[in-house]
Amino acid sequence: MQLLAMINESRCKTIADRNFRVSCHTLAKHGLIEKFRADNLSLAWRLTSSGGVRAEKYYNEITSTSESNG
């Protein structure tokens, strides 16, 4: 929920918590993130190695596009 709060802080329109959870489970199903229990036993998510590769590629695409647009 902390991640959702951080995402929503940077958006004009907030993402509903249910939609966010469904999206996380979908990403996990596709092997891009994994669910685990943090040291304090709260639910946590992290990128898998393939998720990191995809995220880096996407990040590079959007940052190069925004830089070329000025």
VMD Tcl script that builds the backbone (N, CA, C; Angstrom):
set m [mol new atoms 210]
animate dup $m
set s [atomselect $m all]
$s set {name element resname resid chain x y z} {
  {N N MET 1 A 0.824 -1.200 0.000}
  {CA C MET 1 A 0.000 0.000 0.000}
  {C C MET 1 A 0.867 1.263 0.000}
  {N N GLN 2 A 2.088 1.153 0.524}
  {CA C GLN 2 A 2.986 2.305 0.479}
  {C C GLN 2 A 3.374 2.632 -0.957}
  {N N LEU 3 A 3.596 1.586 -1.755}
  {CA C LEU 3 A 3.926 1.797 -3.160}
  {C C LEU 3 A 2.764 2.472 -3.885}
  {N N LEU 4 A 1.563 2.011 -3.642}
  {CA C LEU 4 A 0.376 2.630 -4.252}
  {C C LEU 4 A 0.274 4.102 -3.848}
  {N N ALA 5 A 0.522 4.394 -2.604}
  {CA C ALA 5 A 0.467 5.789 -2.138}
  {C C ALA 5 A 1.505 6.641 -2.869}
  {N N MET 6 A 2.707 6.114 -3.062}
  {CA C MET 6 A 3.753 6.850 -3.778}
  {C C MET 6 A 3.358 7.087 -5.233}
  {N N ILE 7 A 2.778 6.072 -5.856}
  {CA C ILE 7 A 2.338 6.218 -7.248}
  {C C ILE 7 A 1.233 7.257 -7.345}
  {N N ASN 8 A 0.267 7.167 -6.455}
  {CA C ASN 8 A -0.870 8.094 -6.502}
  {C C ASN 8 A -0.467 9.533 -6.221}
  {N N GLU 9 A 0.601 9.745 -5.460}
  {CA C GLU 9 A 1.071 11.103 -5.187}
  {C C GLU 9 A 1.517 11.814 -6.456}
  {N N SER 10 A 1.990 11.036 -7.440}
  {CA C SER 10 A 2.523 11.647 -8.657}
  {C C SER 10 A 1.508 11.685 -9.797}
  {N N ARG 11 A 0.278 11.312 -9.520}
  {CA C ARG 11 A -0.750 11.259 -10.564}
  {C C ARG 11 A -1.862 12.265 -10.293}
  {N N CYS 12 A -2.484 12.727 -11.370}
  {CA C CYS 12 A -3.653 13.602 -11.232}
  {C C CYS 12 A -4.865 12.796 -10.792}
  {N N LYS 13 A -5.011 11.598 -11.340}
  {CA C LYS 13 A -6.129 10.724 -11.012}
  {C C LYS 13 A -5.580 9.505 -10.273}
  {N N THR 14 A -6.152 9.182 -9.126}
  {CA C THR 14 A -5.616 8.086 -8.316}
  {C C THR 14 A -6.018 6.723 -8.881}
  {N N ILE 15 A -5.189 5.746 -8.587}
  {CA C ILE 15 A -5.460 4.357 -8.947}
  {C C ILE 15 A -6.174 3.719 -7.759}
  {N N ALA 16 A -7.253 3.037 -8.019}
  {CA C ALA 16 A -7.998 2.362 -6.950}
  {C C ALA 16 A -7.163 1.214 -6.389}
  {N N ASP 17 A -7.240 1.019 -5.073}
  {CA C ASP 17 A -6.412 -0.010 -4.443}
  {C C ASP 17 A -6.711 -1.405 -4.994}
  {N N ARG 18 A -7.958 -1.710 -5.281}
  {CA C ARG 18 A -8.297 -3.024 -5.835}
  {C C ARG 18 A -7.655 -3.220 -7.213}
  {N N ASN 19 A -7.718 -2.199 -8.056}
  {CA C ASN 19 A -7.098 -2.287 -9.381}
  {C C ASN 19 A -5.595 -2.489 -9.270}
  {N N PHE 20 A -4.978 -1.815 -8.314}
  {CA C PHE 20 A -3.538 -1.950 -8.114}
  {C C PHE 20 A -3.179 -3.371 -7.699}
  {N N ARG 21 A -3.940 -3.936 -6.775}
  {CA C ARG 21 A -3.654 -5.308 -6.320}
  {C C ARG 21 A -3.840 -6.315 -7.451}
  {N N VAL 22 A -4.888 -6.145 -8.236}
  {CA C VAL 22 A -5.110 -7.042 -9.369}
  {C C VAL 22 A -3.941 -6.932 -10.351}
  {N N SER 23 A -3.477 -5.717 -10.600}
  {CA C SER 23 A -2.342 -5.516 -11.498}
  {C C SER 23 A -1.084 -6.195 -10.972}
  {N N CYS 24 A -0.841 -6.094 -9.677}
  {CA C CYS 24 A 0.328 -6.755 -9.076}
  {C C CYS 24 A 0.247 -8.271 -9.259}
  {N N HIS 25 A -0.909 -8.839 -9.039}
  {CA C HIS 25 A -1.069 -10.283 -9.209}
  {C C HIS 25 A -0.906 -10.691 -10.672}
  {N N THR 26 A -1.362 -9.862 -11.593}
  {CA C THR 26 A -1.186 -10.144 -13.012}
  {C C THR 26 A 0.286 -10.100 -13.393}
  {N N LEU 27 A 1.008 -9.091 -12.908}
  {CA C LEU 27 A 2.445 -9.004 -13.170}
  {C C LEU 27 A 3.182 -10.214 -12.594}
  {N N ALA 28 A 2.768 -10.662 -11.423}
  {CA C ALA 28 A 3.382 -11.845 -10.806}
  {C C ALA 28 A 3.088 -13.095 -11.631}
  {N N LYS 29 A 1.880 -13.208 -12.119}
  {CA C LYS 29 A 1.495 -14.360 -12.955}
  {C C LYS 29 A 2.369 -14.447 -14.200}
  {N N HIS 30 A 2.767 -13.294 -14.719}
  {CA C HIS 30 A 3.609 -13.244 -15.907}
  {C C HIS 30 A 5.105 -13.264 -15.583}
  {N N GLY 31 A 5.440 -13.413 -14.307}
  {CA C GLY 31 A 6.834 -13.549 -13.910}
  {C C GLY 31 A 7.628 -12.267 -13.875}
  {N N LEU 32 A 6.964 -11.128 -13.808}
  {CA C LEU 32 A 7.670 -9.855 -13.814}
  {C C LEU 32 A 7.949 -9.322 -12.412}
  {N N ILE 33 A 7.097 -9.671 -11.468}
  {CA C ILE 33 A 7.340 -9.341 -10.059}
  {C C ILE 33 A 7.045 -10.584 -9.232}
  {N N GLU 34 A 7.542 -10.578 -7.998}
  {CA C GLU 34 A 7.242 -11.695 -7.103}
  {C C GLU 34 A 6.748 -11.156 -5.770}
  {N N LYS 35 A 5.860 -11.907 -5.177}
  {CA C LYS 35 A 5.279 -11.549 -3.883}
  {C C LYS 35 A 6.056 -12.285 -2.807}
  {N N PHE 36 A 6.331 -11.600 -1.698}
  {CA C PHE 36 A 7.023 -12.230 -0.582}
  {C C PHE 36 A 6.634 -11.530 0.713}
  {N N ARG 37 A 7.030 -12.111 1.805}
  {CA C ARG 37 A 6.800 -11.495 3.116}
  {C C ARG 37 A 8.064 -10.770 3.545}
  {N N ALA 38 A 7.913 -9.509 3.883}
  {CA C ALA 38 A 9.038 -8.711 4.378}
  {C C ALA 38 A 9.393 -9.172 5.794}
  {N N ASP 39 A 10.487 -8.653 6.323}
  {CA C ASP 39 A 10.927 -9.028 7.668}
  {C C ASP 39 A 9.856 -8.796 8.725}
  {N N ASN 40 A 9.029 -7.769 8.512}
  {CA C ASN 40 A 7.964 -7.477 9.477}
  {C C ASN 40 A 6.675 -8.252 9.164}
  {N N LEU 41 A 6.778 -9.218 8.241}
  {CA C LEU 41 A 5.697 -10.111 7.814}
  {C C LEU 41 A 4.616 -9.430 6.966}
  {N N SER 42 A 4.861 -8.192 6.554}
  {CA C SER 42 A 3.906 -7.549 5.655}
  {C C SER 42 A 4.136 -8.056 4.233}
  {N N LEU 43 A 3.110 -7.981 3.423}
  {CA C LEU 43 A 3.191 -8.397 2.040}
  {C C LEU 43 A 4.048 -7.409 1.271}
  {N N ALA 44 A 4.939 -7.918 0.433}
  {CA C ALA 44 A 5.830 -7.047 -0.331}
  {C C ALA 44 A 5.988 -7.613 -1.745}
  {N N TRP 45 A 6.437 -6.778 -2.648}
  {CA C TRP 45 A 6.651 -7.152 -4.047}
  {C C TRP 45 A 8.036 -6.703 -4.459}
  {N N ARG 46 A 8.649 -7.458 -5.370}
  {CA C ARG 46 A 9.925 -7.028 -5.948}
  {C C ARG 46 A 9.995 -7.505 -7.388}
  {N N LEU 47 A 10.777 -6.788 -8.179}
  {CA C LEU 47 A 10.970 -7.176 -9.564}
  {C C LEU 47 A 11.745 -8.483 -9.648}
  {N N THR 48 A 11.364 -9.328 -10.583}
  {CA C THR 48 A 12.183 -10.501 -10.892}
  {C C THR 48 A 13.280 -10.029 -11.841}
  {N N SER 49 A 14.220 -10.893 -12.170}
  {CA C SER 49 A 15.270 -10.483 -13.101}
  {C C SER 49 A 14.683 -10.151 -14.466}
  {N N SER 50 A 13.722 -10.950 -14.939}
  {CA C SER 50 A 13.104 -10.626 -16.232}
  {C C SER 50 A 12.260 -9.353 -16.126}
  {N N GLY 51 A 11.642 -9.118 -14.981}
  {CA C GLY 51 A 10.901 -7.881 -14.771}
  {C C GLY 51 A 11.814 -6.671 -14.792}
  {N N GLY 52 A 12.999 -6.825 -14.229}
  {CA C GLY 52 A 13.975 -5.740 -14.232}
  {C C GLY 52 A 14.450 -5.402 -15.634}
  {N N VAL 53 A 14.664 -6.429 -16.444}
  {CA C VAL 53 A 15.080 -6.215 -17.831}
  {C C VAL 53 A 13.986 -5.472 -18.592}
  {N N ARG 54 A 12.740 -5.920 -18.430}
  {CA C ARG 54 A 11.617 -5.260 -19.110}
  {C C ARG 54 A 11.432 -3.834 -18.607}
  {N N ALA 55 A 11.566 -3.628 -17.303}
  {CA C ALA 55 A 11.403 -2.289 -16.730}
  {C C ALA 55 A 12.485 -1.346 -17.249}
  {N N GLU 56 A 13.722 -1.833 -17.319}
  {CA C GLU 56 A 14.818 -1.003 -17.818}
  {C C GLU 56 A 14.586 -0.613 -19.280}
  {N N LYS 57 A 14.147 -1.575 -20.077}
  {CA C LYS 57 A 13.876 -1.295 -21.492}
  {C C LYS 57 A 12.770 -0.246 -21.620}
  {N N TYR 58 A 11.697 -0.413 -20.865}
  {CA C TYR 58 A 10.588 0.544 -20.903}
  {C C TYR 58 A 11.041 1.924 -20.424}
  {N N TYR 59 A 11.782 1.965 -19.339}
  {CA C TYR 59 A 12.271 3.232 -18.797}
  {C C TYR 59 A 13.138 3.957 -19.833}
  {N N ASN 60 A 14.040 3.217 -20.473}
  {CA C ASN 60 A 14.895 3.831 -21.493}
  {C C ASN 60 A 14.082 4.362 -22.660}
  {N N GLU 61 A 13.037 3.638 -23.049}
  {CA C GLU 61 A 12.183 4.094 -24.147}
  {C C GLU 61 A 11.460 5.393 -23.784}
  {N N ILE 62 A 10.884 5.449 -22.589}
  {CA C ILE 62 A 10.116 6.646 -22.246}
  {C C ILE 62 A 11.018 7.845 -21.953}
  {N N THR 63 A 12.199 7.598 -21.407}
  {CA C THR 63 A 13.088 8.735 -21.139}
  {C C THR 63 A 13.725 9.253 -22.413}
  {N N SER 64 A 14.035 8.383 -23.369}
  {CA C SER 64 A 14.616 8.869 -24.635}
  {C C SER 64 A 13.551 9.600 -25.442}
  {N N THR 65 A 12.296 9.173 -25.354}
  {CA C THR 65 A 11.204 9.841 -26.059}
  {C C THR 65 A 10.965 11.223 -25.465}
  {N N SER 66 A 10.971 11.323 -24.136}
  {CA C SER 66 A 10.723 12.622 -23.503}
  {C C SER 66 A 11.873 13.571 -23.739}
  {N N GLU 67 A 13.105 13.059 -23.825}
  {CA C GLU 67 A 14.252 13.924 -24.083}
  {C C GLU 67 A 14.227 14.447 -25.513}
  {N N SER 68 A 13.798 13.611 -26.461}
  {CA C SER 68 A 13.746 14.037 -27.854}
  {C C SER 68 A 12.598 15.009 -28.103}
  {N N ASN 69 A 11.576 14.985 -27.228}
  {CA C ASN 69 A 10.460 15.917 -27.374}
  {C C ASN 69 A 10.734 17.267 -26.737}
  {N N GLY 70 A 11.853 17.358 -26.033}
  {CA C GLY 70 A 12.294 18.620 -25.551}
  {C C GLY 70 A 11.949 19.046 -24.226}
}
mol reanalyze $m
mol bondsrecalc $m
mol representation Tube
mol addrep $m
